[in-house]
Amino acid sequence: MNTATVNVGAIVLPLAAGAVNTAIGDPLVSGLLDYLSFCLADALDAKLANLHGTSPHAVLPKNRFRWDPSSYFVRGHQDGAGSPFPALYVWRRGPGKREQLTLLTDARRVTVGVLYVFDELVLPGALEDRFGLRTTVDAAFYDAASNGFHPAYGYNGAPLGTPIDVSLQLAGWGLVYEGGEEGMMAPIPGQSEALGRGADGHVIHAYPTLMGTFTAWEEIGPRALRDPQDVTPGITATISVPGNGDLPDALPIMQRICSAPDGSEQPGT
């Protein structure tokens, strides 16, 4: 049976079976989460390590999440591995949209949401030394998309300096950061039921946040036959002249070999 594969961004259809119970991933979300985490660390880690009282790292690997925090927000690790902050969330937001790139090529334009949440601070004192944190995160996201690569970074084993749109097979504008909005996440003050104690009063603890949006164009590639299952094998062609109109008595006069593809051909040829 003839089969074919197609790429939608870095997603290869049909999905390979893989090992038993391996996850179905989302290469775009996973790739952006890894790339943006690296860019944040590059921009912030040296400075954060010199500010006592909060995390010395912009975001640790255990605090990187691939879902919308408005639906699944993590307040603590179930495995007791410590605080889940600072945290970075990356997820697809809203429906995709088809866009025509060329006469023959389409793309899926998608919106990707990001949320960066820093350590809980006691306000306003702790914010005095960190009032520029959120705008720095915003600047790091602009840099990540506008330049599209870092000379010390390669995603998933790619050579250092490989552009992220190459690794994630993005097309058109590739990756665009649409901007972010600074905010604070804080618990709602409650009423204490302990004798002699009043309400929490004014909120003085909060998590600085930066909510942003990226746009990405996932190129929809042409269908390609699988190699080697569906590649045409080498063919030997013989031209013969029949003798007395009888094919068994044909006289071979020419024989040529049509070689099998060796992988150097352009897709679709």
N, C-alpha and C positions, 0 to 999 in steps of 0.2 A: 504494500500500500504506500502510495506517495505521501510524504509528510513534509512539513515546512515549519520554520521558526520565524518569529518576527520580534523585533525590539520595540517596546514603547518606553522611551527613555532607557534606563538600565534594567527594566523588567524584560525577561526573555520568555515569550510564550511559545509553546506550552511550558509550564513550570516543570523542571526536572523533579523526579520522585525523591531523590536524595535518600538519606538514611531515615530509619523509622523515627517518627515523631519529631522531625526537624521542623522548625518554624517556617511559616510563610512570611517572608520579610517585605519591607518596602525600601528599596535601594535609595530612593530620593530622600526620604525622611532620615534613614540611618546615616547616609552620607553627609547631609547637611548638619545633623547633630554632631557628628565627629568633627567636621570641618570648622563649624562655629565654635565648638568647645576649644579647639586648638587656637583659634584666633583670639578668643577671650583670654586664655591662659597667656598667650604671647603678649597681649596688651596690658594685663592687669597683675599677673602673679608677682612680679618683682616688687611692685608698690604695695600690694596687699600683705606680702610677707614682712613689710616694714611698718605695718599698722597693727598694734597689738589689740587683742580683745575680740577679734573676728577671724574668720578663716583666712589662712595665708594663700589659699588657692581660689581662683575664679570659679571653677566647677570641677569636682572630682568625677571619675568615670561612674561611680555608683549613684551619682545624683543627676544623671542624664536620662530623660524620659521621653518616650516616643508616643505621647498621647496628649489630648487636650486637658489641661489641668482644671478647666471649669467643670468637667465631668468626673475626673478621677484625680483629686488633689492629695498629695502625700504629706502628712504631718509628721510621720515618724517611720522608721524602718521596722518591719515586722521581725527581721532577724536580729534586731538589737545592735545593728552596726553603726549606730550613732545618728547624728542629725542629717536629714536629707537636704540640707542647705549649705552653701549656695546651690541652686538647682537651675537646670536649663531644660525647657520643654520645647519640643518641635513636633508639629502635627499638620496634616493636610486640613485646610479650612474651606468649607463650601464645595460646590461642584466644579469639576473641570470644564474647560471649553475648548472646542476644536478651533484651531487657527491654521490657515493655509500659509505655509512657508514659501513654497515655490509652486510651479505648475504641477509638479509630481509629488511633492512632499507636504504632509500635514504634521501638526504638533498638537499635543494636549497641553494647554496653558492651565496651570494650577496655582492656587494660592496656598502658601505655607505660613502658618502662624508660629511665632516664637514667643516664649515668655522666660525672662531671666528673673530669678528671685534670689536676693542676697540674704545673708544672715539677719536674724531678728536683732533690731537695734533698740536701745533705750533713747527715746527722743526728748528734747532735741539735741542733747549733748553729743551722742555718738555720731550724729549726722554732720556735725560741724567739720569733722575730719574726713567725711566721705560724701560731701554734698555734690561732688562731681562724678561720683561713681556711675550713676545711671546714664549720664550723657557720654561717658567714656565707653560704656557698653554699646550705646547707640552708634558711636563713631566706629567701633570695632566691626559692627555689622555692616555699616556703609563700606568700610574698607574691604571686608571679606567679599562682598558682591561686586563692587566696582573694579577692584584689581583682579579678583577671581582666582588667585593662587597665593601661595606663600612659598618662598624659596626653601624653607625647612620642612615643608609638609607634602606628603603624597598619600592619597587616600587608598586604603586597602592594598598596600604593597606597591602602589605606583611610584615611579621615580620622583624624587623630591622636586618640587616646583611644577608638577603636573597640574594644569588648570582643573578646577573642580567641575567645570562644565564638560570637560573631556571625560573625566572619571565617571560622571553620572549621565553621560550621553545626552546633554541638553543642547538645544538648538536655538536659532533665532537670537534673541537677546541673552539667552542662557539663563542667568540668574540676576534678578534685580531686587534691591532692597527698597521697599516703598516707604520706610520710615517707622519710627516707634514712638510710644507715648510713655512718659514716666508716671509712676504711681506708687502707692503704698498699700500693702495688704496688712490689715490689722484685725484682731478679734474684737467683737462687740463687748463693751463693758457689761458685767453682770452684777446682780444683786447678791451679796453675801448673806447666807442664812445663819452664820455663826453669831452667837450672842456678843453684843458689844462691837460688832464690825459693820461697817456700812458698805455701800456699793464700791465698785472698782474706781469710780470717778473717771477723770479724763484718761483716754487711752494714751499710754506713754511707751508702749511697745509696738513695733511695726516692722514689716519686711519691705525694704526698698525693691521696686520692680521696674522692669522695662518690657513692655508688650510691643512686639513689632510684626511686620508682615513682609514676606518675600513673594515674588512672582517668579515661576520657573516654567520653561518651555521644554517638554519632553518630546523629542522627535519620534515620530512613528515611522519606523523603517520599512523597507520593502520585504515581502516574504522571501525567504531564502531556503533552498533545499538543505537538508541535513547532510553533514559530511562525517562519515563516509557512507551512511545508509542509502542516501538518495543521489549520490553523485554518479553521473554516467561513467561506466568503466571504459577502459581502452577498447577501441573497436578496430578490427582488421577488415578492410574492404578489398575485394578482389574483382577485377574487371576481366571477363572472359568472352571469347568468341565461340559460339556453338559450332560444332562440326556436323554438317549435313542435317542441321535443324534439330539435332539431338543434344539436349543439355548434358547428359552424362559424358558426352564426348567433347565438351567445351574445352577450348584451349585458353589457359590463363595468359593474359598479355600484360597485366599490371596489377600490382598489389601495394596498398598503402595502409599505414596505421594512423588512426586518429587517437592521439594520446588522451588519457584521463586528465581532468583538472588537477593542478598541483598546488592550488591555494593562492596563486598569484593573481587570479582573475578578479576583476571588479565585481562587487555584489550585483546580482541581477543579470550578469552576462553569461 
